[in-house]
Every structure is written in structure tokens, then in C-alpha cells.
């Protein structure tokens, strides 16, 4: 007799809200979706995703909206830039209304408090598409790209160089820890650039379970020595005043990714950046436009990885979302992504 698994409401506010098994299953299935999109053409049929934007993003909007169309669902974009959450009405009222209209909420906002208040009051899944504490959608795309290029996470080392006190850095630290990679994080010293202790403590606990390694390294050359992946992000995020640009460039320039810094990594090292990137600031044109750069593969993978993140948080019936055409099993023998993800979270089955 087939079984349906009922489980509690899932929100993804940071990549570590997913278990290591869930991350791997999402990446494996996203890769299959990328190769065989026709297999998944009705996976989100009659599902609606609401996209809340307090901060603009080309890749986030287009990738989410496109993949909902590919999966036979629907996406609605709503700007909260001029109507901030919690101002005209309470978070509770907003979340309760939205929970009556749509199936999943995606929010790109300024602070973790906004995501937290939205998710606490929502009776449908909330996906964080960026706040000041994490960027789980980007990290899934990054991990999918690394898996495509390297074949496995085993033994891999990444260096993140530049602005360490930001959402992408925190997400990469958590993500590498989850899949058992080593990540070395390097940037300017000082309180304004210091990684939050909460993130370091969280990654330490994850690494105890997965064998991952998270290091903070002062010297950029030491950080990139012998690594498989070099990653950086913009030095001028949206919230940083333009008046600070010149001073920030002076402080960050030793961490610019150029051919000299790349030469200290492995010969087959890949360069990654979540985009947008400013050539001449955090990275030189010869690197981002060179043969080792995978930034556009990385950008494309936002779409494929996010598809199954939506599925994992929104699906309610394993049998409806088979991800292997020959999988007619149930229970422990079922190999579809939804069941395996839920099983990894130790969700009870009911007949």
C-alpha cells in the first residue's frame, strides 16, 4: 500500500535549514532537470509563487519566474520597496492574507528580522531570496556549479576573498560545511568586516557532523593557496553609500582576484562570483572573462536549483512528485527526491 507523508511547514531562511542529504538530493535532481526539462514540466502545476522584493535583482526575479513557468506554475512579482513590510499593516496581517492566496512566498529583503517575522506568521512556506544573514538560493546554485565542474565535493577547498561580513559569505560558509568541503575566508580586519560569531559557531557545529572545515585566514595568498575554487562578491552592495567607495576600495584591493592571485591556486581552479561584478574592483576582466570563470553557468543554475527548493518546501504528497521514472516504490525503497528529503529530516510516515 502506498504511503503519503505529512510533515510540518518548512521555511528556508538560510541554507542550513536544509540537511546535508536534502542539499545533495536537491542538487542531483536539479542537475537532472537541467538535462531533461520535459520530465518535470508539470511538477508545480497550479502552484503560485509570490515574489516580494524590497531590493532589486535581475537574476532572482528572472530565474524564479522562468522556472515557475517551466514547471507549469505561476509567479507574481510584488515590490515592497515603497510599501515596506510591517509599516502600513502588521507582519501577521500580511502573512495571513498571503497564505490564503498563494502556495509559497519568496522574499528578498534587507534584514533577517523581516524574514523571521514573515515566516513566523505565515502558514505557507517562506523562502529567503536574500537578507543580511544569508542567501540560500545563491548557495544552492553555487554548490550545483561546483558539483558540475568538479564531479564531487570530496576533498575540495574553496577560498572566499573580500567582504567577509555579508550574506553570501555566511551562506558559503554554511554551504561548504554542509557538504563537507573546506572553505577559507579572507578579508580586511576590523569590527566592520568581522564575521558574526553566531555564524562561526553554527559552522563549527555543522562541521563536527560532516567533516567540513571553515577557516578564517588573514593573508589572501595563504587563503587561495592550492584551492579548487576562488569566490568573491561585490565590494559595494546596495546598502553601502556611494561616498564610501574610494575608502573601501583602498581597504579591499589586496583581496582583488587577479591573475597573480589565481596563480597560487590549483591549475584547474574555477572562479566564481554571484554577480553583478565590477571589473577592476573585486575582480579583473582577465579573470572573470577568462577560461577559469564559471560565473554564467553559476547564474544559470539559480533557475535549476531553485526549482527543487520550491518543490521541497511546497510538496505534500510523495507519490505526486516522483523524480525517477522507474520509481514505483513507497517507504524506504522510494528514491524520489521529495521522500528522501523528508526521510533525511526524520519525518514520520502515516498510512
Beta strands, then each sheet from edge to edge (+ up, - down):
strand 1: 48-53
strand 2: 74-79
strand 3: 104-108
strand 4: 125-130
strand 5: 157-161
strand 6: 182-186
strand 7: 213-216
strand 8: 229-232
strand 9: 270-273
sheet 1: 2+ 1+ 3+ 4+
sheet 2: 7+ 6+ 5+ 8+ 9+
end
